[in-house]
């Protein structure tokens, strides 16, 4: 047997050599393909797990946003009520205290101011909290995903800002922007809207009948109204809440945030945590002032006004409508077919609408339909997802 093998190899040595080489190559290629396949599977598994972890963190932070927003929304409404104080004026009218006519005039002003402040304030609050929650969650994901062993401490290594740990203390300081908006920001907003509405609402008669189209037109005029020179002396500011929203959100000298990038390196080398916080402020400023930020604020402005108009319209439908009778015109003995007259819109005296408009501010956050609209709106969720995705891979120079 061995002789036969020996003779075969001697007579066909080229075939044996090339056959052996081919067999060896086949085995190695098989091993390489197996390794490549395992690497591919591991990469896919890591990518899937990464995406799953990213989605889970986003969903968790969405739940966190809901509870956070309701808390700040309640504080915002409390400060609007404190500034405008419709309840106190209503009690004075019920008890017959003070000048009845002046109290009604004040209550009329407060009714329109309440709704517009609610719309603008909640729009800014929703956008701000969504930005903050998703910036933090994106950076937390990046921290979990990319921080290598040995660089867990704040500031990482090297001359630059390095890798930054998102500590509880940093989050609390960053969320301080929201407290300023809900307190001092609402004080400034109420003052601005009240003075803006004064020139429009003060001329309206309490006995005059108003349709929903009339109320819509009043809101439209107030939103586009500019402060008079006299009003500017009474108001603490002349900042439009959509065009200059950041002025109701940021404290102190706004140039600190705008000029931060010019001296960022000097600050980072001395106070890395404070510098990173200020960098986050800068990033938030940019997002609010971005085209997407402005667009979403304008969208919420329109959505909010329409929401409250719908609620007022529901009340107006309880009032009886008056319709003109069909008319038959006869000319030269010819009778024309009757036509359908246009039904008038339901209307009510302004004095009847004022309590309805002031009641919106008294709703509990958990029962407020407008709060639920802000929590479930798909445009806002899409905006949140874009911010989150961006900061999951954000690089800070």
Beta strands, then each sheet from edge to edge (+ up, - down):
strand 1: 209-211
strand 2: 330-331
strand 3: 334-335
strand 4: 347-349
sheet 1: 1+ 4-
sheet 2: 2+ 3-
end
